[in-house]
């Protein structure tokens, strides 16, 4: 009488496919625009980008509050103030 456990083990070994990295598979199927979108969102989500945008916003707001009137391009209270709030 053949050993059923050994037969099933041998058949499992023959039919076994090793696990695959689903991240690599997914990345290989991304289009160029998808890859670009991922790069942009990865950079925009950094603290460095946040500080750049915060600095730019404060500069914009301060310039349009305190610069000479003839040099202001977005007079106070401007869109940036409402955006900031």
C-alpha positions in Angstrom: 0.0 0.0 0.0 1.6 3.3 -1.0 2.0 6.0 1.5 -0.6 8.7 0.7 1.1 11.4 2.7 4.3 11.1 0.7 2.5 11.1 -2.6 0.6 14.2 -1.7 3.8 15.9 -0.4 5.6 15.1 -3.7 2.7 16.4 -5.8 2.6 19.6 -3.7 6.3 20.1 -4.3 5.9 19.6 -8.1 2.9 22.1 -8.2 4.3 24.6 -5.8 5.0 28.1 -7.1 7.1 30.3 -4.9 5.5 33.5 -3.5 5.8 36.6 -5.6 6.4 40.2 -4.6 3.1 41.8 -5.4 4.6 45.2 -5.0 7.0 44.5 -7.9 4.2 43.1 -10.0 2.1 46.1 -9.4 4.9 48.6 -10.1 5.7 46.9 -13.4 2.1 47.4 -14.5 2.0 51.2 -13.8 1.9 53.6 -16.7 4.3 56.5 -17.1 1.7 58.9 -15.8 1.0 56.7 -12.8 4.8 56.7 -12.0 4.9 60.5 -12.4 1.9 60.9 -10.1 3.6 58.8 -7.4 6.8 60.8 -7.6 4.9 64.1 -7.3 2.8 62.9 -4.4 5.8 61.5 -2.6 7.7 64.8 -2.8 4.7 67.0 -2.0 4.0 65.0 1.1 7.4 65.8 2.7 8.0 68.3 5.5 10.5 70.2 3.3 7.8 70.9 0.8 5.4 72.0 3.6 8.0 74.5 4.9 8.6 75.9 1.4 4.8 76.4 0.9 4.4 77.8 4.4 7.3 80.3 3.8 5.9 81.3 0.4 2.4 81.8 1.9 3.7 84.0 4.8 5.9 86.0 2.4 3.0 86.6 0.0 0.8 87.6 2.9 3.3 89.9 4.6 4.3 91.5 1.3 0.7 92.3 0.5 0.1 93.7 4.0 3.2 95.8 4.5 4.7 96.6 1.1 4.2 100.1 -0.4 0.7 100.3 -1.8 1.8 100.7 -5.4 3.9 97.5 -5.2 1.2 95.2 -3.8 -0.1 92.8 -6.3 -2.8 91.2 -4.2 -4.1 93.8 -1.8 -4.9 92.8 1.8 -7.2 91.0 2.7 -6.5 88.9 -0.3 -7.1 85.3 -1.3 -4.0 84.2 0.5 -5.3 85.5 3.8 -8.6 83.6 3.4 -6.6 80.5 2.3 -4.4 80.8 5.3 -7.4 81.1 7.7 
